[in-house]
Amino acid sequence: MKEKIFVRGAPDFMKFFNSLDKQSVSYKEINEALDLLKKDYARGDKIPRDHWPKKYIKEHQIHTLFRYKLRSGWRLVYTVYGTKHEKACTILEAFDHKEYEKRFGY
């Protein structure tokens, strides 16, 4: 049985994503990435636990954390919850490289 993958956005991400112009390059690129994650949630790079921002642990009770690099240099940060047969990929944030580095303390 093939596992089902659901992709959803955390409230802060959805507020940002829904504010984008649907014709913008950013919207289209993020939307394309979401479609790819529906097929394979592990497309992104797994972020080592010792690099996780406390904000994500506190607000989302994460157990995994991934980064998906967009062509534009932006990053999607997401976590995955689920069972052997069903996964929910939750997008926590999308930001440019500078903001990503700030969030992760680089």
Stockholm file with secondary structure:
# STOCKHOLM 1.0

chainA/1-106         MKEKIFVRGAPDFMKFFNSLDKQSVSYKEINEALDLLKKDYARGDKIPRDHWPKKYIKEHQIHTLFRYKLRSGWRLVYTVYGTKHEKACTILEAFDHKEYEKRFGY
#=GR chainA/1-106 SS CCCEEEEEECHHHHHHHHHSCTTSHHHHHHHHHHHHHHHCGGGSEECCGGGCCHHHHHHHCCSCCEEEECTTSCEEEEEEEECSSEEEEEEEEEECHHHHHHHHTC
#=GC SS_cons         CCCEEEEEECHHHHHHHHHSCTTSHHHHHHHHHHHHHHHCGGGSEECCGGGCCHHHHHHHCCSCCEEEECTTSCEEEEEEEECSSEEEEEEEEEECHHHHHHHHTC
//
